[in-house]
Amino acid sequence: MSTKIYLALFALAVSAFAIGTTEFVIVGLLQTVAADLGITITKAGTLVSGYAAAIAIGTPIVAALTGRLPKKGYLLFLMALFTAGNVLSAVAGSYSLLMLSRIVTAVAHGVFFAVAATVAADMVPEDKKGTAISIMFTGLTVATILGVPFGTYIGQQFNWRFSFAAVAVLGLIGLLVIIFAVNKVSREDAAPTIGDVGRLAGNPRILMALLMTVAGFGGTFALFTYLSPILEEISGFSSGSISLLLLVYGIAVAAGNLAGGKLANGHPVKALRYVFLFQTAALLLQIWLLPGRHSSILSIILLGLFAFMMSAGVQAYVLMLAEKLVPSAKSVASALNISAFNIGIAAGSVLGGYAVDYMGYLDTAWIGAIMTAAAMTLALINYRLDLRQRLFD
């Protein structure tokens, strides 16, 4: 890939960094937000699941309705909307207003990733698509390394509102970088429609791929949503240590994301079978590792390593399937997979909240493992069907 392409992918990654920070920083601030707004921890947890649900519902609809817009200008508009949403979060005086601001931000988030993923994939040859998508998603990864711990630190030391104000500044930086680094992108030959959403969702092969995404991300977020209180109440760390522990988690996520991008360059679902297997094992190990103060460090590394390793693979796989099965709706397929990410996040957060309310914090681990085992099963089925139908060389 040329330097010009790397710069464009870097620009998309910078925006992904801002977006990833705003989605996940709330995880480290659940107790702070809950105390300030006078709500329970699990109600504060709905700021994670509600955000994800807004992405899941809004992304494919908005992407289908706006598919003919010039992509570079549209990316800039989405980053401006994202920035405004975070400003509203910073000044929200109630749970309702904070949730509204999160919904506005979420829709901008989802559509941005859907458009950016297709832009990234179209910049490079077929055998480099997984790497291109993973570079863009590296911004999301770095958000877990630096953005989330730093945002958590700001919120704990000053006020959680300052965390969202800082993310708004990051959004503005992302907007400016796109202006200078991303060239104009050609429009789609044919405008996507709402009907494309139905055709994609009604295709059994694409539906199975989307369900694989849902189950994989749901398994991660069943536990990750409540990682901060787990580390305090189960592992015995102080609240001041959480940002450092999230930094360790984020470094492991970065390593896993880069490995996942390389694995996705071939036949993505072939590698995903093993990714989901190791993710399932890592989640089950948390039941024994998290209660120990020292072993919990190992648990955080294992969680991070496999948490988002599937990201580039599932995105590349859905795009590849759409090109073969419903070629007129590739951009909508990308949007649907972003929705699937966030349906999984919402489902995992809700199931994790159920475990916290009615069982115990560690029960989030086996609930997550069941979801990732389901993703592994779907990966096996998809791979067998690909071989039987000879969809890919």
C-alpha positions as CSV (number, residue, x, y, z in Angstrom):
1,M,0.0,0.0,0.0
2,S,1.2,3.5,-0.8
3,T,2.0,6.2,1.7
4,K,-1.0,8.1,0.5
5,I,-3.3,5.2,1.3
6,Y,-1.7,4.8,4.7
7,L,-2.3,8.5,5.5
8,A,-5.9,8.2,4.5
9,L,-6.4,5.1,6.7
10,F,-4.6,6.9,9.5
11,A,-7.1,9.8,9.2
12,L,-10.0,7.3,9.5
13,A,-8.3,5.7,12.5
14,V,-8.0,9.1,14.3
15,S,-11.7,9.5,14.0
16,A,-12.3,5.9,15.1
17,F,-10.2,6.7,18.2
18,A,-12.5,9.5,19.2
19,I,-15.6,7.3,18.5
20,G,-14.2,4.4,20.4
21,T,-13.4,6.5,23.4
22,T,-16.9,7.9,23.8
23,E,-18.5,4.5,23.5
24,F,-16.3,2.8,26.0
25,V,-15.2,5.5,28.5
26,I,-18.6,5.2,30.2
27,V,-17.5,1.7,31.4
28,G,-14.9,3.1,33.6
29,L,-17.2,5.9,34.9
30,L,-20.3,3.8,35.8
31,Q,-20.1,4.4,39.5
32,T,-19.2,8.1,39.1
33,V,-22.1,8.8,36.8
34,A,-24.5,6.7,38.8
35,A,-23.7,8.6,42.0
36,D,-23.9,12.0,40.4
37,L,-27.2,11.4,38.7
38,G,-28.7,9.4,41.6
39,I,-29.3,6.2,39.6
40,T,-28.3,2.5,40.1
41,I,-25.2,0.9,38.6
42,T,-27.4,-1.2,36.3
43,K,-29.4,1.8,35.1
44,A,-26.1,3.5,34.4
45,G,-25.2,0.4,32.5
46,T,-28.1,1.1,30.1
47,L,-26.0,4.1,28.9
48,V,-23.8,1.3,27.3
49,S,-26.6,-0.9,26.0
50,G,-28.8,2.1,25.0
51,Y,-25.9,3.5,23.0
52,A,-25.4,0.2,21.3
53,A,-29.1,-0.2,20.6
54,A,-29.3,3.2,18.9
55,I,-26.4,2.2,16.6
56,A,-28.0,-1.1,15.8
57,I,-31.4,0.4,14.9
58,G,-30.3,3.7,13.3
59,T,-27.2,2.7,11.3
60,P,-28.7,0.5,8.4
61,I,-31.7,2.8,8.0
62,V,-29.6,6.0,7.9
63,A,-26.9,4.4,5.7
64,A,-29.5,3.2,3.2
65,L,-31.2,6.7,3.0
66,T,-27.9,8.6,2.6
67,G,-25.9,6.2,0.5
68,R,-25.7,8.5,-2.5
69,L,-24.1,11.4,-0.5
70,P,-20.4,12.2,-1.3
71,K,-18.5,10.0,1.1
72,K,-15.9,12.5,2.2
73,G,-18.4,15.2,2.9
74,Y,-20.6,12.8,4.7
75,L,-17.8,11.6,6.9
76,L,-17.1,15.2,7.9
77,F,-20.8,15.8,8.7
78,L,-20.9,12.7,10.8
79,M,-17.9,13.8,12.8
80,A,-19.4,17.2,13.4
81,L,-22.6,15.5,14.7
82,F,-20.6,13.2,16.8
83,T,-18.7,16.2,18.4
84,A,-22.0,18.0,19.1
85,G,-23.4,14.9,20.8
86,N,-20.5,14.7,23.1
87,V,-20.8,18.4,24.0
88,L,-24.5,17.7,24.9
89,S,-23.3,14.7,27.1
90,A,-20.9,17.0,28.9
91,V,-23.7,19.4,29.9
92,A,-26.5,16.9,30.5
93,G,-28.1,17.4,33.9
94,S,-30.3,14.3,34.0
95,Y,-30.2,10.6,33.0
96,S,-32.8,11.3,30.2
97,L,-30.8,14.1,28.6
98,L,-27.6,12.1,28.9
99,M,-29.3,9.1,27.2
100,L,-30.6,11.4,24.4
101,S,-27.1,12.8,23.8
102,R,-25.7,9.2,23.7
103,I,-28.4,8.3,21.1
104,V,-27.4,11.2,18.9
105,T,-23.8,10.4,19.2
106,A,-24.4,6.7,18.6
107,V,-26.2,7.2,15.2
108,A,-23.3,9.3,14.0
109,H,-20.9,6.6,15.3
110,G,-22.6,3.7,13.5
111,V,-22.9,5.3,10.1
112,F,-19.4,6.7,10.3
113,F,-18.0,3.2,10.8
114,A,-20.2,1.7,8.1
115,V,-19.0,4.3,5.5
116,A,-15.4,4.4,6.7
117,A,-15.1,0.5,6.5
118,T,-16.2,0.5,2.8
119,V,-13.9,3.5,2.0
120,A,-11.0,1.7,3.6
121,A,-11.7,-1.6,1.8
122,D,-12.1,0.1,-1.5
123,M,-8.7,1.8,-1.2
124,V,-6.7,-1.5,-1.4
125,P,-6.5,-4.8,-3.5
126,E,-8.7,-7.7,-2.5
127,D,-5.9,-9.5,-0.6
128,K,-5.3,-6.4,1.6
129,K,-8.9,-5.6,2.7
130,G,-8.5,-7.2,6.1
131,T,-5.4,-5.2,6.8
132,A,-7.0,-2.0,5.6
133,I,-10.1,-2.5,7.8
134,S,-7.9,-3.5,10.8
135,I,-5.8,-0.2,10.4
136,M,-9.0,1.8,10.6
137,F,-10.2,-0.3,13.6
138,T,-6.8,0.4,15.2
139,G,-8.2,3.8,16.2
140,L,-10.9,1.9,18.1
141,T,-8.1,-0.3,19.6
142,V,-6.0,2.7,20.7
143,A,-9.1,4.2,22.2
144,T,-9.1,1.2,24.6
145,I,-5.4,1.7,25.3
146,L,-5.2,5.5,25.8
147,G,-8.7,7.1,25.3
148,V,-10.7,5.0,27.8
149,P,-8.0,5.0,30.6
150,F,-7.3,8.7,30.2
151,G,-11.0,9.5,30.0
152,T,-11.6,7.4,33.1
153,Y,-8.8,9.2,34.9
154,I,-10.2,12.6,34.0
155,G,-13.6,11.6,35.2
156,Q,-12.4,10.2,38.5
157,Q,-10.0,13.1,39.2
158,F,-12.3,16.0,38.2
159,N,-15.8,15.2,36.9
160,W,-17.2,12.7,34.4
161,R,-18.5,15.6,32.3
162,F,-14.9,16.6,31.6
163,S,-14.4,13.2,30.0
164,F,-17.1,13.9,27.4
165,A,-15.8,17.4,26.8
166,A,-12.4,15.9,26.1
167,V,-13.9,13.4,23.6
168,A,-15.6,16.4,21.9
169,V,-12.2,17.9,21.3
170,L,-11.0,14.5,19.9
171,G,-13.9,14.5,17.5
172,L,-13.0,18.0,16.2
173,I,-9.4,16.8,15.7
174,G,-10.7,13.8,13.8
175,L,-12.8,16.0,11.6
176,L,-9.8,18.2,10.7
177,V,-7.5,15.3,9.9
178,I,-10.1,13.8,7.5
179,I,-10.3,17.2,5.7
180,F,-6.6,17.1,4.9
181,A,-5.8,13.4,4.5
182,V,-8.8,11.7,2.8
183,N,-9.3,12.4,-0.9
184,K,-12.7,12.7,-2.4
185,V,-14.4,9.3,-2.8
186,S,-16.6,8.4,-5.7
187,R,-20.3,7.9,-5.1
188,E,-22.0,4.5,-5.3
189,D,-23.0,3.5,-8.9
190,A,-26.5,2.7,-7.6
191,A,-28.1,4.3,-4.6
192,P,-28.8,1.8,-1.8
193,T,-32.3,1.5,-0.6
194,I,-34.3,0.3,2.4
195,G,-35.1,-2.7,0.3
196,D,-31.4,-3.6,0.3
197,V,-31.6,-3.9,4.0
198,G,-34.4,-6.5,3.7
199,R,-32.6,-8.4,0.9
200,L,-29.5,-8.7,3.0
201,A,-31.2,-9.6,6.2
202,G,-33.3,-12.1,4.4
203,N,-30.4,-13.9,2.8
204,P,-29.7,-16.9,5.1
205,R,-25.9,-16.8,4.5
206,I,-25.5,-13.1,5.4
207,L,-27.9,-13.5,8.3
208,M,-25.7,-16.3,9.8
209,A,-22.7,-14.1,9.3
210,L,-24.4,-11.2,11.1
211,L,-25.5,-13.5,14.0
212,M,-21.9,-14.6,14.3
213,T,-21.0,-11.0,14.8
214,V,-23.8,-10.5,17.4
215,A,-22.7,-13.5,19.4
216,G,-19.0,-12.7,19.3
217,F,-19.4,-9.1,20.5
218,G,-22.1,-10.1,23.0
219,G,-19.7,-12.5,24.7
220,T,-17.1,-9.7,25.1
221,F,-19.5,-7.2,26.5
222,A,-21.3,-9.4,29.0
223,L,-18.2,-9.1,31.1
224,F,-16.5,-6.0,29.8
225,T,-19.5,-3.7,30.6
226,Y,-19.0,-4.4,34.3
227,L,-15.2,-4.8,34.3
228,S,-14.6,-1.7,36.4
229,P,-16.8,-2.8,39.4
230,I,-15.6,-6.4,39.0
231,L,-11.9,-5.2,39.4
232,E,-12.9,-3.2,42.5
233,E,-15.3,-5.6,44.2
234,I,-14.0,-9.0,43.2
235,S,-10.3,-8.5,42.4
236,G,-9.8,-6.0,45.2
237,F,-8.2,-3.1,43.3
238,S,-8.8,0.6,44.4
239,S,-10.8,2.9,42.1
240,G,-7.6,4.8,41.4
241,S,-6.0,1.7,39.8
242,I,-8.8,1.2,37.3
243,S,-7.4,3.5,34.6
244,L,-4.0,1.7,34.8
245,L,-5.7,-1.7,34.5
246,L,-7.7,-0.5,31.5
247,L,-4.4,0.6,29.9
248,V,-3.1,-3.0,30.3
249,Y,-6.3,-4.3,28.8
250,G,-6.1,-1.9,25.9
251,I,-2.5,-2.9,25.0
252,A,-3.6,-6.5,24.9
253,V,-6.6,-5.4,22.7
254,A,-4.1,-3.7,20.3
255,A,-2.1,-6.8,19.9
256,G,-5.2,-8.9,19.3
257,N,-6.6,-6.5,16.8
258,L,-3.5,-6.4,14.6
259,A,-3.3,-10.2,14.7
260,G,-6.9,-10.4,13.7
261,G,-6.4,-8.1,10.7
262,K,-3.6,-10.3,9.3
263,L,-5.8,-13.4,9.8
264,A,-8.6,-11.7,8.0
265,N,-6.6,-11.2,4.8
266,G,-7.3,-14.8,3.6
267,H,-10.6,-16.5,4.2
268,P,-11.7,-14.6,7.3
269,V,-14.2,-17.2,8.7
270,K,-11.6,-19.9,8.5
271,A,-9.5,-18.0,11.1
272,L,-12.6,-16.9,13.1
273,R,-13.3,-20.5,14.1
274,Y,-10.2,-20.5,16.2
275,V,-10.5,-16.9,17.4
276,F,-13.9,-17.6,18.9
277,L,-12.6,-20.9,20.5
278,F,-9.8,-19.1,22.3
279,Q,-12.2,-16.2,23.3
280,T,-14.5,-18.8,24.9
281,A,-11.7,-20.4,26.8
282,A,-10.4,-16.9,28.0
283,L,-13.9,-16.0,29.3
284,L,-14.3,-19.2,31.2
285,L,-10.9,-18.8,32.8
286,Q,-12.1,-15.5,34.3
287,I,-14.1,-17.4,36.9
288,W,-10.9,-18.6,38.5
289,L,-8.5,-15.8,37.6
290,L,-10.5,-12.6,38.5
291,P,-10.9,-13.3,42.3
292,G,-7.1,-13.3,42.7
293,R,-5.4,-9.9,42.9
294,H,-2.3,-11.1,40.9
295,S,-4.0,-13.6,38.6
296,S,-6.5,-10.9,37.6
297,I,-3.7,-9.2,35.7
298,L,-3.3,-12.3,33.6
299,S,-7.1,-12.3,33.2
300,I,-7.2,-8.8,31.9
301,I,-4.5,-9.6,29.3
302,L,-6.3,-12.6,28.1
303,L,-9.6,-10.7,27.9
304,G,-8.0,-7.9,25.9
305,L,-6.1,-10.2,23.5
306,F,-9.3,-11.9,22.3
307,A,-11.9,-9.2,23.0
308,F,-11.8,-7.6,19.5
309,M,-9.6,-10.0,17.5
310,M,-12.7,-10.9,15.5
311,S,-13.4,-7.2,14.5
312,A,-11.6,-7.1,11.1
313,G,-12.6,-10.7,10.3
314,V,-16.3,-10.4,10.7
315,Q,-16.4,-7.0,8.9
316,A,-14.3,-8.3,6.0
317,Y,-16.4,-11.5,5.8
318,V,-19.7,-9.7,5.6
319,L,-18.4,-7.4,2.9
320,M,-17.0,-10.4,0.9
321,L,-20.3,-12.3,1.2
322,A,-22.3,-9.2,0.1
323,E,-20.1,-8.8,-3.0
324,K,-20.8,-12.4,-3.9
325,L,-24.5,-12.7,-3.0
326,V,-26.0,-9.1,-3.0
327,P,-23.4,-7.0,-4.9
328,S,-25.6,-3.9,-5.2
329,A,-25.8,-3.5,-1.4
330,K,-22.2,-3.6,-0.2
331,S,-22.3,-0.3,1.8
332,V,-25.6,-1.4,3.4
333,A,-24.0,-4.7,4.3
334,S,-21.2,-2.8,6.1
335,A,-23.9,-0.9,8.0
336,L,-25.8,-4.0,9.0
337,N,-22.6,-5.5,10.4
338,I,-22.0,-2.4,12.5
339,S,-25.5,-2.9,13.7
340,A,-24.7,-6.5,14.5
341,F,-21.7,-5.4,16.5
342,N,-23.9,-3.2,18.6
343,I,-26.8,-5.6,18.9
344,G,-24.2,-7.9,20.4
345,I,-22.9,-5.1,22.7
346,A,-26.5,-4.3,23.8
347,A,-27.4,-8.0,24.4
348,G,-24.2,-8.7,26.2
349,S,-24.6,-5.7,28.4
350,V,-28.2,-6.6,29.3
351,L,-27.4,-10.2,30.0
352,G,-24.4,-9.1,32.1
353,G,-26.6,-6.7,34.0
354,Y,-29.0,-9.5,34.7
355,A,-26.1,-11.6,36.1
356,V,-25.0,-8.7,38.3
357,D,-28.6,-8.1,39.6
358,Y,-29.7,-11.7,40.2
359,M,-26.5,-13.8,40.4
360,G,-23.0,-12.4,40.8
361,Y,-20.3,-10.5,38.9
362,L,-18.4,-13.6,37.9
363,D,-21.5,-15.1,36.3
364,T,-20.9,-12.6,33.5
365,A,-18.0,-14.8,32.4
366,W,-19.9,-18.0,31.7
367,I,-22.7,-16.1,30.1
368,G,-20.2,-14.4,27.7
369,A,-18.6,-17.8,27.0
370,I,-21.9,-19.3,25.9
371,M,-22.3,-16.4,23.4
372,T,-18.8,-16.8,22.0
373,A,-19.3,-20.6,21.8
374,A,-22.4,-19.9,19.7
375,A,-20.3,-17.6,17.5
376,M,-17.7,-20.3,17.0
377,T,-20.5,-22.8,16.0
378,L,-21.7,-20.3,13.4
379,A,-18.2,-19.8,12.1
380,L,-17.8,-23.5,11.6
381,I,-21.2,-23.7,9.7
382,N,-20.3,-20.7,7.6
383,Y,-16.9,-22.1,6.6
384,R,-18.4,-25.5,5.6
385,L,-21.1,-23.8,3.5
386,D,-18.4,-21.6,1.8
387,L,-16.5,-24.8,0.8
388,R,-19.7,-26.5,-0.3
389,Q,-20.9,-23.6,-2.4
390,R,-17.4,-22.7,-3.6
391,L,-18.0,-19.0,-2.9
392,F,-14.3,-18.1,-2.4
393,D,-11.1,-19.4,-3.9
